[in-house]
Amino acid sequence: MFTPRHRALLLSVAAVSLLGCPSEPPSVEESIVTEEVAADDVAPPPDSDPLPLRAHVYECEDGSEVVAEFGVDDVALTLAERELTLPRVEAGSGAKFQDGDDLFWSRTDEAMLGFDGEEGPTVTCVENRRRSVIESARRDGARLWGAGNEPGWTLRVYRDHILLLTDYGATRIQAPAAAPERSGGRTVYRTTSNDHDLTVTVRNTPCRDDMSGEPFGKTVEVVVDGKTLRGCGEAL
């Protein structure tokens, strides 16, 4: 007898047949995009940023640090004592880059770094997402970065404009940069754009993120259209 359960099973089989099986797994870039969309489907974590990352900061188990800037076919690495670019090579998982004895192999938020050959000593590194966001802002030319929570917002002050993203990136306000007003250990930017009034106050007082507890060097307050946003920041 043809029951509803049978019909559902046949429909599932038909759907698989129509879609077909992929001839090869998705590329690393496609996998990364899929993971990011899935992770941000509800709301980004407090240490994220809706703007694309230009650099990824990894902290390694031996106390060292490496900054990776991924290209299409290579990765540019910045370490304490040198900079180098490694070409991409085939890998069963993640993104692997190698040139002779130099190796950098990243998988999601972890990476393996080595300079004595693939079989030689390597160190494991973990990405510090918040530092990746700040380093990306610096490389993008920002002079100041700030962020806060509930609702999530991020701020970048450039030489010629100010960019504010609120509601986890849903609201974007860009205004021309104003001449900073400095007095008593604070810097104030006042500007207007597209019917939005924006005032940014940066104080030279230490600040801790009210969700993660992470320390920062600046206290940042943003008033946009009469609404006050409070958070922390760093001079870049």
N, C-alpha and C positions, 0 to 999 in steps of 0.2 A: 504493500500500500504506500502511496506517495504522500508522506506526512510533511508538515511544515519544516521539520528538522532536515528531511532529505532535500527539500527545495533549497534551504539555506546552504547546505553542503555543496549542492550542484552549482549554486551561484558563486560560492567562494572559489571552486575549481575553475569555473569559467573565467572569473576575474583574473586569476593567476595565469591562465592560458593566454588571455588577451594581452596582459602586461608583458609576459615573457620573462625569461631569466636574463639578467645582464651578462654580457660576454666577459666583463672584467669589473672588479670593484671600483667604486668611485675614487677619483683622485683625492690626494690629501687636501687640496683646496676645497673640493666639494664636501668632504667629510667635516672640515673645520666649520664651513658655513652652516651645514646642517646642525652641528652641535651647538653653535652659537644661537641660531634661531630657536632651537628647542629650549635652551637654557634661559633665553630672554623672553619666552613666550608669556610668562606670568608677570615678572618684574625683575629687572637686573639687580644683582647684589649691590650692596652699598659701596664696594670697592671697584665697581665697573664704571664705564663711561660710554655714552652712546656714540661718540665719535670714533672713527677707525684708529686702530693702534699702528703707529709707525715703528715702534720699538717694543721689545719684550725684555724685561729685566729678570734674570735668573740668579738666585742666590744658591751657592753650592755648599755641599757638606764640609768641604775643607776650609770654609770661610771666604773663599774667593767669590767673585761676581762676574757675570758676563751679560752684555747687552747684545741682543740679536735683532737685526733688521732683515726680514725675509724678503728676497726678491723672487722672481718667477723661477729662475734656475739656480739661485745661489743664496747664500746667507752671509751678511757682513757682521762680524763679531768684534766687539770692543771689550778688551780685557784690561786689567790693571797695567800690564807692561807692553801690550802690543795690540795692533788691529790686524785682522786678516779676513779674507773672503774665501769661502769654501764652495765648490760646485756641488750641485745636488746629484746624488747617485740613487740607484734603485734600492728599495727597502720593502720588506714584507709589511711593515706598519710604520706609521708616523712619517716624519720627514727627515731623511738622512743626508748629511753633507760631509764630504771627505775629500782630502787632498793629501796623499801620502800618509804620513803619520798623524795628521791633524783630523780630528773627528768631532762632529756635533750632530747629535741625533735627538730630535724632539718628539715627544708623544704627549698630546694634550697639554697639561701644565707642567710636565716634567721634561728634563733633558739630560743627556749623557754627554760629557765633555772629556776628550782625551787627546794627548799629544805624543803618545808612544806607540801608535798603531792600534788597530781595532782590537787586538788581543792583549794589549798592554794595559797599564793602569788607567782607570777612568774615574771620574767623580760624577755623582748624581746631583742635579740641580733642580730647584723648584721655582716656578715663576712667582714673583711678587706682583700680583695684578695691579695693586694701587700704584706701585712704583713704575710699572709699565705705562700706566695712564699719564703719570706726571712726566716721565721721560719723553713720551710721545708728544705731549704738549710743548715741551721745551724744544724738541727737534722741529716742531711745526712753526716755531717762531714766537710762541707766547712768552710774555715777560712775567706773568703771574697766573697761577692756577689755584682754584678754590672749589670746594664741594661741601654739600651738606645733605641731610636726610629728612625724610617725612615732610614734604615729598622730596624725592631725590633731585638734586640740582648740581650742575657743574658750571664753572665760570672760567673763561680764559680772557686775559687782557693782553692784547697785542699792541704793537706800536701805533697802528692806525685805526683799530676797532676793538670793540668789546663784544664777546660772544657769551650769551647766557642760555643754558638749556635747563628747563625745569620740567617737573612731572615726568622724570625719567626719560627726558629727551622729546616728549610729545610737544612741548612748547619751545620754540626757538626765537630768541630775540637778539638781533645784531644791531649795534649802534656805533656811530663813529667815536673814536677815542677822544676823551676830553683831557685838557691839561690837568695833571694831578695837583691837588691842593695838599701840601704837607705841613703838619704842625703837631707838636706834642707827641711824637712817636706814632702818628697815624697818617695814612694817605687816603684821600677821598677823590673819587672820580664821579662827576655828574654829567649825564648826557641824556639825550632824547632821540628816539627813532621810531617811526611808524606809530605815533600816538602812545608810545611807551616812555614813561619817565623812569630813569635808572640811576641809582646812586650806589656806588660800591665803596665801602669803608674797610680799609686794611689796617689792622693794628699790629705793632711789633710785640705781640705777647704770645707766648706758647699756647697751643690749643690741642685738645684731644677730641678725636672723632667720638660723637656721643653714642655710636653703636659698636664700633670695633675697639675703641680705646686707643687707637693709634695716634702717636704724637706728631704734631706739625709745628712749624716755626711761626706761623701767622694766624691771627684770628680774622675771619672775613665775615662781613655783614653786607647783604644786598637788599636794597629796598626797590621793588619794582611795582609801579602803579599803586603805591601805598602798602604793599604786602612785604613783610620783613622775612628774609631768609638768613639763617645763621649757620656758620660752619667754619671750617679750617682751610688753610691754604699754604702755599709755598711760593717764594720768589724764585724765578727761574733765570 
